[in-house]
């Protein structure tokens, strides 16, 4: 054997990723006393058929000693009902909502494990990454607005 090692980097790695089209925000620092426990992202977009838009986030707890740049990205879920909306022409825009969760369900909170093994459920810094994908390079999604809202945990979730 050659002893070669394959190193695969996905969009959740702290940097890099295979997508050709993406937008990454600068880290946002929340004011003192405004630490949050949930994050929602809204965007308006032109999204033709056979395309998709994925949103990722990374967060950092006030007491975490690592840099936010050392955190991994986490995939958000498109909230139920928004994932099936496709544009029919360039002026046909839809609002999409993304949140931490799976299968189109907002879990109502964030969580990450730091490099020291501590699990954090609140944050005072966050960054967003929007990844646009297509199976046809002549037809691509276009994002027009991006709004991120830091929330207390479980605001949008009913138990």
HELIX and SHEET records of a PDB file:
HELIX    1   1 UNK A   68  UNK A   70  5                                   3    
SHEET    1   A 3 UNK A  21  UNK A  24  0                                        
SHEET    2   A 3 UNK A 125  UNK A 134 -1                                        
SHEET    3   A 3 UNK A  28  UNK A  29 -1                                        
SHEET    1   B 4 UNK A  21  UNK A  24  0                                        
SHEET    2   B 4 UNK A 125  UNK A 134 -1                                        
SHEET    3   B 4 UNK A  51  UNK A  60 -1                                        
SHEET    4   B 4 UNK A  74  UNK A  75 -1                                        
SHEET    1   C 4 UNK A  77  UNK A  78  0                                        
SHEET    2   C 4 UNK A  94  UNK A  99 -1                                        
SHEET    3   C 4 UNK A  38  UNK A  46 -1                                        
SHEET    4   C 4 UNK A 142  UNK A 151 -1                                        
SHEET    1   D 2 UNK A 101  UNK A 102  0                                        
SHEET    2   D 2 UNK A 105  UNK A 106 -1                                        
SHEET    1   E 2 UNK A 112  UNK A 113  0                                        
SHEET    2   E 2 UNK A 119  UNK A 120 -1                                        
END                                                                             
